[in-house]
Amino acid sequence: MSTQTPLLELRGIHAAYDRIEVLFGVDLVVNQGSVVALLGPNGSGKTTLLKVACGLMAPIAGDVLFAGRRVNGTRPEELARRGISMVPEGRGVFPNLSVRENLKMMTYTGVPLSQIEEIAFGRFPRLAERSRQLAGTMSGGEQQMLAMARGLATNPAVLILDELSMGLAPIIVEELYEIVAQVAQSGVSILVVEQFASSVLGVADRAAIMVHGRIVRDGTPAELENELSNAYLGNQQESSGGE
């Protein structure tokens, strides 16, 4: 259930690759138990902002706060232990390892494999049926389920999802976002990047539009409805591939 208590805060974030600045004073708040959609065209800076949020990239200015505490400079693995988990674009599973072996990789956080499997197979029963199957031989939708299961394995407070719908059939995307909604209802805060607004707005509490490294608009999905045209953010059904 969403509350008005900020859990993840990005304040005045500036970021650069070498000397080329790509984020310009970005402010974004994810409240406890809420789903926040970060929308915008390719190259707008969405993934860079996620990297800053989970410690993969240091901002050149601004602050990242988690549960009210400044975490600038904290290593990604330490943030993961504290409760920030990210599912990267492209899923990030190990194709030559089985489902169970992929899940076992998450024991570095200190969570026992039995607990990781309980969480993963509880959310995604299909993975239990394929626990011995190599991840690379599964469908795109099943690989995304595995990636989400890895992200949820440590019972995170914040789950960050980058392009969850990429390359997936609409029916699979709908199934995944039903799970996103269930996870949020359990109290997990979710920040999800999507290029295609139609994929995520059905479950989002708030949305922000990013263009050229800046948040140009934020509000509830209803408030942003008129600005989220197909011409601007694209149509997921037309651009999706198969499973």
N, C-alpha and C positions, 0 to 999 in steps of 0.2 A: 504494500500500500504506500502510495506516494505521500511524503510530508514536505513541509517547507524548510526542512533542515538541510542546509548545504552539506554535501559529503565530498564532492570533488569540485574545486574552484580553480579556474584559470583566470588570472588577473593581469591585464596589460601585457600579454605575451607577444614578444618579438622574437623571431627566429631567423636564422640565415644559413645558407650553404656556402661555405667559404665566405666571401664578402657580399654575397647577393642576398639581400633580405627578402624573405618570402612571407613572413607573418608580421602584421603591423598593429600591435596593440589590441590583441584579441581578448575579449572577456567572455567567459562561458561558465555557467553554473549547472551542476547536476545534483538535484536534491535526492535525499534518501528515498529509495524505492521508486524512483521515476525513470521513465524512458525519454531520453533526449536525442532527437534526430539532428545530425549535422549534415546539411544538404548543400549541393553546389556542383557546378560543372567540373570536369577533369582539370587538374592544374590549379585549383582554387586555394589549395593549402590544407585541405581537410586531413589527409594522412599525416602531414607534418605536425599538425596540432595534436593528433593522437600520439605521435612519437614523443612529443614534449610531455603529454599527460602521463605516460607510463614510464618515463625516465630513459627512453631510448635516444633522446636528443635534448641537449641542454638549451634553454632559452638564452638569448643574449640580453634580454631584459624582461621583467615581469616575474610573477610568482605562481607556483603551483601549490595549492593547499589540499591536503587530504585530511578529512575529519578535523578541520580547523588548524592543522599544523603545516607549516611550510616544509615542503619536501624537495625543493630544488637541490640537485646534485645527488639525490639518493639513487643508488643503482637499481636497474630494473628488477633484478632478482629479489632485492630487499623490498621493493614496492609490492612485488607479487606476494611475498610472505605477509606483508601488512594488509593486503586485501585488494590490490588493483591487478586485474587480470586482463590480458589483451588477446583477442583472436585476430591475427593479421590478415590483410588482404592476401588471397591466394591460399588460405587455409592453414599453411604451415605444418602439415602433418608429415610424418616420415614414411614415404611410399614403400620402402623395402622392409618395414617393420609391420608386425601384425597390429590389430586393434589393441590387444592387451599390452603389447610392448610399447605402443605409443602412449598408452595411459601410464605405464610404469615409469616413463620418463618424467612424469610430474611428481614423483616421490622426492625429488630434490628439495621440494618445499617443506619436507618433514611430515607430510600426510601419508599414512600407510596405504599400500596398494589396495587393500580390502575396502577401505573407505572411499578411495577414488573410484573403484569399480562400482561400488554401491550407488554413488552419486551419478556416475555416467550411465550405467545400465538402467537406473531408475528413470532418468530423463529420456533416454534413448534406447528402448528395448531392442530395437533393430541391431544395435551394436553388440548386444549380448549374443545374439544369434550369429554374429560374424566375428567373434572375439579372436579367433585364430586366423582370420583372413588377412592377407597383406593389404594395407591401406591403399596402396596404389592400384589395386584391382577393383576397388569399390567405385560406385557411381559418384558423381560430383556432389550430389545431395548427401550421400552417406559420409563422404569425406568431410563435408561441412559440419555434419552432426558430430563427427569425431573431434573436429577442431573445437566446436563449442563444448563438447564434453571435457576436453582437456582444459579449456578455459574455466569451466565450472568446478573442476576437480578439487580445488582448494577452498571451496565455499567462499568466493570473493565477496567483498562488499560492493565493489564496482567492477562491472564487466564492460570492456570496450570492444566493439565489433567493427571491423573495417570491411566495408563492401560485402555484407553478408549474402546478398542476392546475386553476386557476380557469376555469370555463366550458368545459372540454374533456371529450370523451367518454373513458370509461375506457380504451379501447384506445389512444388517443393518449397518455394519461397514462402508461400502462405503457411505451410506446415511449420517451417522454422520460426516464423514470426509469432505463431501461436505459442511456441515454446518460450520465445522472448517475453511475451506477455505473462506467462505463468511464472517465469523466473522473477520478473519485476514484482509480481503480486506477493512473492515470498519475501520481499524486502530488499532484493539486490538492486542497486542503481545501475542503469545501463546507458552508455553513450554509444550511439551507432552512427557510423558514416554511411551514407547512401548517395549515389548519384541520381537514383530514380525515386522520386518522392512517393509515388504510389505504393511502393513496397513497404514502407515503414510508418506512414502517417496514421494508419489504422490502429497502431498500438502506442504511438508516441504521446506523451503528455505535453511536451514542448518541442519546438523545432527552431533551428537557426539556419540562416542561409549565408554561406560564405562565398565571396567573390574576390579574386585577386588578393587573397591574404587578409581579408577583413570580414567581420560579421556585418552584413548590411541590413539584416532584419531578423528579429526573433520574436516568438510569441507562441500561442497555441496553434495547432494545426488549422483550426477554424479561422483564426485571425490571419493566417498566411495563405489561405486557400486561393485567393485571387492572384497571388504572386507566383504560385507554383504551377505555371503553365507547362504543357508538354514541350513547347518550343524552347523553354528555358532549361528544364531538368530532364527532359526525355521521357519516353514511355517504356516502362519496364517490359511490358508484354512484347513490344516490337524488338527489343534489343537482347532479350534473354536467349540463351542457347538451350541445350538439352540438360538432362540431369548430370 
